[in-house]
C-alpha cells in the first residue's frame, strides 16, 4: 500500500532526531510516563525498526545521497510537532502495519511484538489527536436516488402498487416469504430476477410514469453517496414533470392510493375549505418533509390550494396539484443536515436522526411513529433510539435494505454483463436466459436469511446452509448438496424461480466468496481472472480495495500466446508482473485470487486446467496463514474475522451515512467491530452498533457550508 500524506514541510530533520521526538510524543499521547528509561525503551524499538524497515523506501539513505521515495512518503521530512495532527498518515501507518503489508516481502521481517507495540502507540496518538479536535467528513446536501424516491412516494401516498419499475432491485419476492417479525426465513421461497427476467418487469405500477435515469454507484461505494447525487437544472425540471405524471396517472386513484379518502376526497358539508385543507396538509407535509412543517410554509401551501379552488379547479384536482408540488419540492427531494453558523461536530437533531435511520433501514421516509418520537424530542435518547431501531427491523419495509445494500456490497451488478464463451460453457446458458439469473439470487437469499434470523456475519464466509434452485444445483455439478446428487435437475422455470433451503455438506460451497455468481462475474469469457477475484476479496470482504493498475500495464490475454500453452495461469501471471511498481499490490491480491482458482470461469469445480496441469491455489493470507485448499482459505479468513468485521462495519457505516469514510470514522469502526465480537458477530448487533455510533448520531459542520434550508 502506498502512503500519501500531505505535502511535507521544506524544513527537514534527520531520521534519528525525528524518531527520538516521535518516541517522546508517543509517550505523552498515550499517557505513559516520560521517564528517560521508558524513552530509551521506545527509542530502541521504534528508531531501529523504522531505520531498518522504512527508510529504504520512504526516506533518504544514511549518506543523504537520496533515492526514489515510494508512495510519495519521505519519513525524514515529517515534522514531529505536526505528526499527531496528520491523522490520515497515522491511519495509513496503522493500516499497513496491521495488515502486514509493510515491510514488503523481500525486506527483513518486523518482529511481531514490535509490530503490535507500534500499532498500539500509533492508535493512541490518533485517539489523542481526534479527542482534541474530532472532525468527521461532512455529508453534503444530496437528493434522493431513484430507489429512495420510489419508496418515499409509495409511503407518502400509501400506494398499493409501485411508482415505476426498478431494475436495480435484483430480486422480486413472489410468495411473501420476507417476514422479519417472525425471525425465521421460509424453507422454500419463490423469487424472480428483475435485471434478467423480462417477466419480472411486469408488475402493478402507475401507468404513464417513467423513471428518471438510474443513479451511478460510486467506485468502492454505493448509489446513495452524496457526491454522486447532484441535481442539475435539467433533472430538476424532470422531477417537476415526474411529480405531475404521478398524480395525473390514470392509476392514481382510490384503488391504488391508500390516503385517497383522507387526503384527496372532497369533504362533506364543509363550507370552510381552507380549514379542511390546512388540517389535511399539516400531517402530509410533515411526513413529506420529515419534520414539523412551519406555519409560514403551511400557509403558502394552503393558499396555493385555495387559490386553485377559487379559480374553479375541483377539490380533488387542487389536492393533486399540491401533492405534485410537494414531491417536486427540494424539501422532499433533498436529504441534508441543518447548517449552523458555528463549525465542528455536534449532535444531529431528532428529525435528522429519524431521517438517517429510516433511509438507512427502509430507504424511505420516517413513518408516523418514528416522526412522533422525533417531534417529542425523544429519539436522541439511546433507549428510545434502540427501541425504534428494533421495531424497524421487524417491519416488512426492511426488505428495501435487502434490495439495495447486499447487491451493491457484493457488486452483483457485474454478473449482468458476464458473457462466458457459449461454446466453452454451454451449460451456463438456459434457453434465452442465463444461469446468472439463478446465480445472483443465491447470495441475496443468504443475506436476507442471516439478517432475518440474526445470524453471525461469518455465515457470509462459510455458511452451513444456502438456497438453491434445481438448475443452480445442476450448475454446481460435483459440489451439489447431498439430497440432489444423482437426481435429474435440468428443469427450472425462467420466470418465477423456486429456491429451497439446503444444508451445506461440502465446505467448498457456502458463503459468498465461493458463490457461482461471484466466480462468474470475476472471470473473463474464457478463463478465470485471479487478479480480479483477489481485488474483489480485498475490497468486499476486507474493505481494502487495491489501487488501480498503472495505465501502461497491458492486460493478460484470455488465451495463452504461442509458447505459453503449457503454463499454468499462475506461471503466466508471474511472467506478466515483473514490474516493480506492480509488485506491491500483486503481493497482496494474488494470494486472495489464486485461492479461488479451483473454480472455473462459471464457478464449476476443477482440479486441472485444459492443458492437464494441476491447479495450484495454495498461498498465505496476510503473510501468516498458510492454506493449501479453499476450505483452509476459509478457515484462514475466519481466523481473521475481526478484520472482516471491521471491513463489513465500514461498508455498513458508509452506506448508512451516504458518504466516504475518513480517519475519524476508523475509531467508530473499531468500536462497532468490538461490539460485534461481544455479540458473536450477530448482524443485527452490528447494525445497532452502527446506529448508536458517534458518526451516525452527529454531524460535522464547516464554516463555509451553505445553509440547507431549502424553500
N, C-alpha and C positions, 0 to 999 in steps of 0.2 A: 504494500500500500504506500502511495506517495503522500507525504505530508505537505500541507500547503498553508503555512501561516501567513500572517500579514507581513508586508514588506518590512524587513528589519531595519533598525537604526543604522546610520552610517558609522556610528561610534562602535568600535569593536573591542571585545575583551578576549584575553587569551583563555583557552578552554579550562585550564586548571583554576583560574580565578573565578570563572563563571560557575563551575560546579561546586566550588567551595561556598560561594554565596547561595547557590541553589540548595545546598545541604542545610544551610542556616535557615533559609526561607521555609524549607520543608519542616524543620523542627518547630519553627514559630507557628506555621499554619496548622499543624497537627496538634498543637497544644502541648507538645512534649518539652522536656527540659532542654535548654540551650547550653547546658554544661559542655565544657570542652571535650569531655570523654565521649558523650553521645555524638558530638560534632565530628570527632575523629572516626567514630564507627561508620557514620554515613559517608564521610569522605572516602573511607577505604572501600566502601561498596559502590557508591554512585559514580565517583570520578573514574576509577579504573574501568567500570562497566561501560560507561559511555565512551571513554577513550578507546577501549578495545573493540567495541561493537558498533559504534555510531559514527565516529569522526571520519572513518574511511570513506563513507558515502555522504555524510551530512556535515562536512566541515573541511577545513584546510588541514593538510598534514602537519606533522610536528615541526617541519622546517619552514613552513609558511610558503611553500612553492605554489600551492594551490592546485586544485583538480576539479573535475566536474562534480557539481553538487546535485545529488539525487533529490528529486521531488521539490526542488527549489527551497530546500531547508538547509540552512547553514547554522548549526547549533553554536558555532563560535560567535555569531553576531547577535544572539538573543541577549537583551539586557535583563539582568535578574530583577531589577526593580519593576519591570513591566511583565515579567513572566507570568505571575499569578493572575494577571488580568487577561491573558491570552487563553481563554478557556477553550477555544476551538483547537489550538495546538495541543493543550494539555489533554483534551479529549482524544485527539489523534494518537498521541503517545500512549495513552491508556489502551486504546483500541489495538494498536499493532503489538503491544506487549502482551495484552490479554489473549489475543488470538494467535500469539506466537508467530506472527508474520515477520517480525523483526527480532533479531538479525536474520538476513537471508540464509538459506540452507547451506551455502558454501562458505559461510562465515563461522567463527567459533561459537559454540553453543553458550547461551546465557544460563547461568546457574538458576534452577527453579526457585530456590529460596530467595535469591536476589531479585528475580523477576517479580515475585509476589510482593516483596518489600517495595520495589519501585512503584508497582501498581497501587499499593496501599497509600503510599505517600503522595502520589500524583492525584489520587481521588480526594485525599484530604485537602490538598491545595485547591482543587476545583471546588470542593464543598465550601471552603472558607471564602473563596473569591465570590461565589454566587450568593452566599448568605449576606454579603455586604451590599451587593447590587445585582439582584436577580432580575433578569430580563428575558422573558420568553419572546420568541418571534411573534409579532402581531399577526392576526388573521385579517387580511384586507377585506373590505366590504366586497361581497360577491353575490351573484344571483343564484337562484336555484338552478340545478341542472334539470334536464327534461324528465328524468326519473322522479326527482323530488317534486317537480311541478305537477306531473301527472297525479302523484299521490296526494299532494296538497289540495288540488282542485277536487279530486274524488272525495276527500274527507270534508272539505268545506261544504259541499253540496250533498254529502252522504249519497253519492252516486251508486246505483246498483249495476253499473257497467263501468268499463274503463274509459278514459278520455280518448286516448289513441294507443295503437299497438307499440310496444316497446321490444324490439328485437334483442336489446341488451339484457333483458331478463331471459336467461338461458334455459330456465326450466319452468314449465307450466304445470300446475297442480290440477289433477283431474278428479280424484276421489275424496278430496277433503281430508287428506291424511295429516296435514300440518295442524296439530293441536298442542301447542306448547303448554297449556294449562294442565294437560294430562301427565306431562313428564315422561311420556313414552311414545316412541315412533312406531308406526304400524309395521308389521312384518311384511306386508305386501302393499306396494304403492303403485299407482297408475299416474304416469307423468308423460310429458312430451317435451321436445326440444324446440324452442322458438326460433333460434337462428337458422336451423337446418330443416325443420319440418314445416312445409308450406301450410299444412292443415292447422298447425298450431297458431298461425297468424289470424285465423278466422275465429273471432270471438265477439261478444257483445261490446260494442263501443259506440261513441257518438258519431252518427253519420255527418259527413261534411267537415270533420275536424282533422286537419293534417298536422302531424308532429313537426316541430322545428328540428333542425339537424342535431344528430347525436353529438354529445359533448366528448371531446377527446380526453383520453386518460393520460395523466401526467407520467413521464418516464419514471419508473420505480415508485409510482404513486397511484392516485385514484382519480375518478372523474368528478369528485366534489372539491378538488383543490381550487382555492380562491384565485390563484394566479392564472388559472385556465378558464375562469368563468367571468369574463368581461361582458359588457353589454353595449354593443355598437348601436349607433342610431338606426341602422337597418334592422337589427334584431329587435330593438325597442318597438319599431313600427310593426314588426311581425307579431310581437306579444299583444299589441293593441288589437290587431286583426284576429289573433287567436282567441282572445277573450270574447270578442263578439261572435266568432264562429261557434264557440262552445254554447253560449246562451241562446243562440239562434238556431242551433241544430234541431231538426225535427224530432230527434230522440230526447231532447232536453225538455222533459215534461213530467207529469205526475208518476208515470210508470218507473222512470229511472232516477228521479231526483227525490231523495228522502226528505229534504226540507221544503218540498214544494208547498205543502199545505200551510206550514208555519211561516213561510217567508214570501212566497210568490202569490198565493191565493188572495183575492180581494177580500178584506174583512167585511163582515155583515153588520149592517146597522151602525156604521161609523161615519159620522159627518166630519170629524176632525182627522183627515188623512195624515196630516203632518205628525200628529202624536203617534198614530199607528205605525207610521214609517220609522219614527225615532225608536220606538220600542223594539222593532224588528232589527233595525240596523245596528244598534249598540252591541248586542252579543255577536252578531255576524261579523262586524268589523274587528271586534276584539279577538275573535278566533283567527280571522284572516291576517291581521297584523301582529298577532302573537303577544299582545299586551293590551291593557285597558286603553280604549280609544279616548283621546282627549276631547273636550267639549267643542273646541274650535273645528276639529276635523269632523266630528259627528254632525255639527251644524252644517258644514259645507256639503256633506253627502246627503243630508236630509233636504236641503234646499235644492239640490240637483234633482231629486225625485219629485218634489212638489212642483217645481217649475215644469217638468215634463207632464205631470198630470194636469196642471192648469192649462197647458197648451193643447190638451186633447188626447194625449197618449194614455192608453189604458193602464190601470194599476199594475197588471202583470207585465206589460211592456216596459213601464218605468222601472220596475224592480229588476227586470232582466238587464236593463241598461246600466243600473248602478252595480249590479253583480259583475257585469263585464268590465266596468271601470275598476272595480275592486281587484280583480285578478290580473289586471294590467298595471296596477299601481306599483311603484317602486317599493312601497311599504310591504306589499305582498311578495314581490319578486326577489327582493334583496334580503340577504342574511348578514347581519352586522352586529357589532357590539357598540354601545353608546360611547361616543368620544367625549372626553373631558378636557379641560384646559391643562390640567397637570399631566405629567408623564410618569411612567413607571408601571409597576404591577399592582393591580387592585382586584378585589373580588368581582365577579360578574354579578349583576343584579338578578333577582329571581326570574324575571322574564327571559333574560338572556340565557340563563341556566336551563330554563324549560325548553327553549328552542334547541339548545345544544343537545339536550337529552333526547328530544323527540326526533330530531333529524339524524342523530346517531343510530338509534334503535329502530325507528319507524320510517326514516326518510321522508318525514312529513311534519305537519303542524302539530303542536301540542293539543291533546284532547281536552275536554271540558274539565275533568278532574285535575289534570296537571296544571291547567291555566288557573283554576280556582286556588290551588295550592300556592301558585306564584303570586296571585292577587293578594292573598292573605299574608304574603311575606314569609312563608314557612318553608319554602323549597330549599333555601340555603342552609337550613338546619340539617345536619347529617342524617339524623334518624328519619326525617321526612323524605330526604333525597333517596335514601336506601329503600324506603317503603315504596316510593313511586317507581324506582328502578325495578324492584322485584315485581310490582304489579304489571309493568310494561313488558317484562319478559314473558308473562303468561298470556299476553294479548296476541291474537292472530296476526296483527299488523307486524309482528316480529318477522314474519315471512319476508318483508321487504328488506330487512337487514341481510337475510339469506339470499335474496335476489340480487344484491349489489356487492357486499363485501367479499364473500369467498371466491366468486368467479374472477374478481379483479385481483385479489390477493394471489390466487393461483395462476393468473394471467391466461385463463382458459379461452379468451377470445382468439388466441393464436391457433387453436385447433381448427377454427373455421377456415383458415387459409391453408391448412395442411393438405398436400396433394401427393400422397405416396404413389410411386410408379404403379400403374394399374396392372401391368404385365408381371411385375415382380411381386406385388402384393395383391393378388386378385380377390382374396377373401376380405380385404378391408372394405370393399365396395359391395353394397347390398341394393340391388335394383338401381334406382336413380339416387338412392340415399347412401350416405356413408356411415360406416361403423362409428364415426366420431359422434353421431347423434346419441348413440348409446354410451360411448366412452365418457363424454363430458358430464353425463348425469351421475355417474358413479361417485366422483369426489364431492359433488354438490349434495348428494343424499347422505354421504358420510358426514359432511359438515353439519347438516341440519340435525342429524341424529345425535352427534356429540353435543350440540347446543341444547336441544330439547331435553335430552336425558342427562345433561350436565356431567359429561364425561371429561376425562383428562385430555388436554391437548396433545399428549403423547400418542393418542389414537391417530393423529394425523401422520405420525411417523411409522407406526407399527400397530395397526388396528387388529382387533380379534374378530372383526365382523366386516361385512361390506354389503352393498346392494348390487345385484347383477340381473340383467335381462338374460334370456336364453341365448340370444345372439352374442351378447358380450361374453358369456361363459364359453361359447364356442371359439371366440377370438383368442381367449387365453390358452386354449389348447391344453398342454400338459400341466398348466397351472390352475386348472378348473377346481372348483370345490368338490368335495367327496361325493355329494349327492347327485352331481351332474356328470361325473366321469362315466364314460361308456354309453351315455344316452345321446340320442339324436337331438341336437339343439340348433338345427339350422333355421328353424322357423322364427317368426317375430314380426310384429306389425311395424309399419314405417311411420304411422301416425301416433297413436296412443301406445305407450310402452309400459309393460308390466315388469316391475323390478321386485325381486324377492330378497329378503334379508338372509344372508348365509354366513355361517361361521368361517373364519379363516383357518384352514388346516395346514397351509403351506405359507410360511412367513415371507416367501419371495413375493407374495402379493400382499395386499392390505396397506392402508395408509394412502397418502397422496404421492409420495415420491416415486413409487413404482407403478403408479396407475397408468393404464394404457394410453389415456389422453395425454398425460404429461410426456410419456415416452414418444408419442407420435408428433406432438407439436414442437418438440425439441430435436427433431430429426429432419433431414432433408428428404427429397423424394426417393432416394435410393439407398442412403446409408444413415447411420446414426451420426450425431454431432456431439461428441463428448464435451467440447468447449461450451456449446450452448446449454447442454444439460448441467454442466458444472456451474455456469453463470446463473442458471435458474435456481439451483440448490442454494448458492451463495446469497442470492437476492431474496428469494421467497422464504426459505427455511431459516436462514441466519440473518436476514435483513442487512446484508453486507454486499450489495451488488458491485461487481468489478468495474473499473474504469473502461470506457470504450477503447477498442484496439486502435493503434495508430492507423491513420488513413491510408498509408502506403503499404500496409501489410496485405498481401493477396490472400484470398480465401483458399482453403484446401478444396480441391476438386471433388465432385461427387464420386467419380471413378478414379482409380489409381492410374497414373500415367505409365507409359511403357517403361518397363524395368522395375516397377514397384508393385506388380501384380501379386507377388508372393509375400509382401509385407503385411503385418497387422496394422490396424488403424493407429495403434499406439506408436508403432515404429515410424509410420508416415508422419505423424504429428511431431515426433521427436526431431525429425529432419526439418520440419516446417518452422519450428520455433527456436531457432538458434540465436535470434537477435537478442541482445542484452536487455533492450527496453521492453521485450515481451516476456522475459523470463519470470519476473516477479509475480505477475498476475497468473501466469500459467502454473507456477508452483502452488498457487492457492486453489485454482479452479479445476485443474486437470484431475487430481485425485477424486474430486467430487463427481466429475463427469464420467470417468472411467469406471467408477463403482457401479454404474448402471449399464455397462457395456454388454452384459449378457442379454439385454432386451433389445431386439432389433428395431427397425425404424417404425414399426407399428405396435411395439410393446410385446411381441411374442418372444418367449424364452429361447435362447440358443446357447450352445456350448462351443460352436465353431463358426468361423467366417466361411464365406463362399469358397475361399481358396483352401479350405480344410485346415487352416491354422487355428489353434486353440485360442479362445477369448481369454485375455488376461485382464481381470478387473481389479486386481489387488492394489492396495495403496495404504496411505496413512492419513488419518483425519487429524488436523491441527498438529501434525508432527509428533503425535504421541499415541494415537490409537490405530494400531495396525489391523487391517482386515484383509481377508482372502476371498470372501464371498459377500453377497449382498445382505445376507442375514447378519453377518458380523458388522457390516457397514451400518445397518440399522441399530445394532447394539452400540456401536461407537457414538452415533448421534444421541442415543438415549443416555449414554454416559455424560453427554454434553447438553442435557435437556435444559439446564439453566441458561445456556446460550440461546437455545431455541426459544425458551420462554421470553427472554429479553427481546429477541428479534420479533416474535409474534406480538409482544406488548407494544413495540414500536409501530408495527403495522396498524394495530387497533387504535393507538393514540393518534397517529397521523390521519387515519380515516375519520375519527371522531372530531378532530379539530379542523379538518379541511385545509391543512397546510403541511409544509415540510417541517421536520423537527430540527431543533437547534441544540446547542451544547447544554443549555439549562434543562432541556427535556430529558437528558440522559439520566439525571438523578431520579426523576419520576419513573422512568422506565425500569431502572434497577429496583425501585421500591415496589412497583407493580409485579415484577418477576419474583421478588422475595415473598410478597403476599400470596402469590400463586403457589409457590413452593410450600408454604404453610398450609395450603388448602389442597394439597395433592394435585396441583396444576389443573383444577377443575375450571372449565372455560367460563362459567358464569361468575366465579370468583374473580377471574381476570377482568371480565367486563365491568364488574362492580368496582374493582380497583382503579380502572381507567376513569370511571365516572367520579370517583372520590379523589382522584389525583389533583394536585395543585394546578397543573396546566389546564385541566378541564374546567376547574372552578374559578379560574382567574383570567384576567385579560391584561395584555400589555398595551399601554398607550404611549404613542410617540407624540412629541410636541407639534409636529407638522401634519399629524393625521387630520384629514378633512372630516368635519362633522358629518356624521352619517344620518342625521335626522332628515330623511327624505320627505318630500311632500306627496 
